[in-house]
Amino acid sequence: MLIVLDVASWYRAAVEGLLAEAEINRYVDYTLVLRGIEVEQRVVSVEE
């Protein structure tokens, strides 16, 4: 739940147009996290 709230607060900041560079960096970090989850899921499915 904390992650969802954090994303919601970041989205609100993005809509307000604050700290554009930091928003881009957080978006990239979030994308890398999603890719990492996908890779982990692939590894798990291969191990099964």
GIMOTA-V274814 format. One line per field, one symbol per residue. ss: DSSP state (H for helix, E for strand, L for the rest). burial: I if it has 16 or more other C-alpha atoms within 10 Angstrom, else O. Layout:
BEGIN
ss->???
burial->???
END
This chain:
BEGIN
ss->LHHHHHHHHHHHHHHHLLLHHHHHHHHHHHHHHHHHHHHHHHHHHHHL
burial->OOOOOOOOOIOOOOOOOOOOOOIOOOOOOOOOOOOOOOOOOOOOOOOO
END
